[in-house]
């Protein structure tokens, strides 16, 4: 019996495996990687190496959303990855919007400032995203369960990410045209979803699932 292709899924900053609860990709086994606490002043390459220790298989692909996509790219630099499925993310430092440089200057390591940032994210999400009530409730639950240290570290590492090379394995990038976190104007070599937001992995799950299935079929036909 042929083993199903395995895709490890890494969510965005402050989110967890619950983000993928509606994702359904035919003929594929999905495995989930949740965040671990960063070490003091840990660079993203070191964090990715520790996170990659959760990967038990020798043949696998990675699906990464937002910061999870950045981590997927970093893991592909230290492990052999069949392919990357990048959702609502950036592939190199030139795609990171300048606003992250200014966000890195904010006192995010101060727990009061970070708590205010979490509250603002939850309060304003309905205005910049198109989730239903269940999606907003899930987002609220996930981000409030994330640690302040992790959120502060993630913002800093997105701002300071230095990678600016070619990805060394096949990749498939899907990006929403209404993504306000990583604006589409900065993104290169991506398939767009019209009107989709940064949270489209939840909002447009059926569409994303079908797109990934089609991509897997294309990759299989080339083997």
Residue pairs with C-beta under 8 A, 6 or more apart in sequence:
4 27
4 28
4 29
5 27
5 28
5 29
5 60
5 61
5 82
5 216
6 28
6 29
6 31
6 57
6 59
6 60
6 61
7 25
7 28
7 29
7 30
7 31
7 60
7 61
7 62
7 63
7 85
8 31
8 32
8 33
8 54
8 55
8 60
8 61
8 62
8 63
9 17
9 20
9 23
9 30
9 31
9 32
9 33
9 62
9 63
9 64
9 65
9 68
10 33
10 51
10 62
10 63
10 64
10 65
10 68
10 69
10 71
10 72
11 17
11 19
11 20
11 34
11 35
11 65
11 66
11 68
11 142
12 19
12 65
12 66
12 67
12 68
12 88
12 198
13 35
13 66
13 67
13 146
13 150
13 151
13 154
13 155
13 158
14 118
14 121
14 142
14 143
14 146
14 150
14 151
14 154
15 65
15 66
15 139
15 142
15 143
15 146
16 34
16 35
16 142
16 145
16 146
17 32
17 33
17 34
18 138
18 141
18 142
19 65
19 138
19 142
19 201
19 202
20 30
20 32
20 201
22 202
22 205
23 30
23 201
23 205
23 208
23 209
24 205
24 209
25 209
25 212
25 213
25 216
26 213
27 213
27 216
28 213
28 216
30 63
33 51
33 54
33 55
35 51
35 146
35 150
36 47
36 50
36 51
37 147
37 149
37 150
38 47
38 149
38 150
38 153
39 46
39 47
42 153
43 157
44 70
44 71
44 74
44 157
44 160
44 161
45 74
45 77
45 78
47 71
47 153
47 157
48 71
48 74
48 75
48 77
48 78
49 78
51 71
51 75
52 75
52 78
52 79
55 75
55 79
58 80
59 82
60 81
60 82
61 81
61 82
61 83
61 84
61 85
62 72
62 75
62 76
62 81
62 84
62 85
63 72
63 84
63 85
63 86
63 87
63 212
64 70
64 71
64 72
64 73
64 84
64 85
64 86
64 87
64 89
65 87
65 88
65 89
65 201
66 87
66 88
66 89
66 181
66 182
66 198
67 89
67 154
67 157
67 158
68 89
69 84
69 86
69 87
69 88
69 89
69 90
69 91
70 89
70 90
70 157
70 158
70 161
70 163
72 81
72 84
72 86
72 89
73 84
73 86
73 91
73 163
73 167
74 163
75 81
76 84
76 167
76 168
76 169
77 168
80 169
81 169
82 169
82 170
82 219
83 169
83 170
83 171
83 172
83 219
84 167
84 169
84 170
84 171
84 172
85 171
85 172
85 174
85 212
85 215
86 171
86 172
86 173
86 174
86 190
87 173
87 174
87 175
87 200
87 201
87 208
88 174
88 175
88 176
88 179
88 181
88 182
88 198
88 199
88 200
88 201
89 173
89 175
89 182
90 96
90 158
90 161
90 182
90 186
90 187
91 167
91 171
91 173
91 188
91 189
92 161
92 163
92 164
92 165
93 161
93 162
93 163
93 164
94 164
94 186
95 182
95 186
95 187
95 188
96 158
96 159
96 161
96 182
96 186
97 182
97 183
97 186
100 155
100 158
100 159
101 159
103 155
103 159
104 155
104 156
104 159
104 160
106 113
106 117
107 113
108 114
108 117
108 151
108 152
108 155
108 156
109 148
109 149
109 152
111 148
114 148
114 151
114 152
115 148
117 151
118 143
118 144
118 146
118 151
121 143
122 139
122 140
122 143
122 144
125 131
125 136
125 139
125 199
126 136
128 180
128 197
129 135
129 136
129 197
129 198
129 199
129 203
130 178
130 195
130 197
130 199
130 203
131 139
131 199
131 202
131 203
135 199
135 202
135 203
138 202
139 199
139 202
170 219
172 191
172 211
172 212
172 215
173 187
173 189
173 190
173 191
174 190
174 191
174 192
174 193
174 200
174 208
174 211
174 212
175 182
175 184
175 187
175 190
175 191
175 192
175 193
175 196
176 184
176 192
176 193
176 195
176 196
176 197
176 198
176 200
176 204
177 184
177 192
177 193
177 194
177 195
177 196
178 195
178 196
178 197
179 196
179 197
179 198
179 200
180 197
180 198
181 198
182 198
184 190
184 192
191 211
193 200
193 204
193 207
193 208
196 203
196 204
196 207
197 203
200 207
200 208
201 208
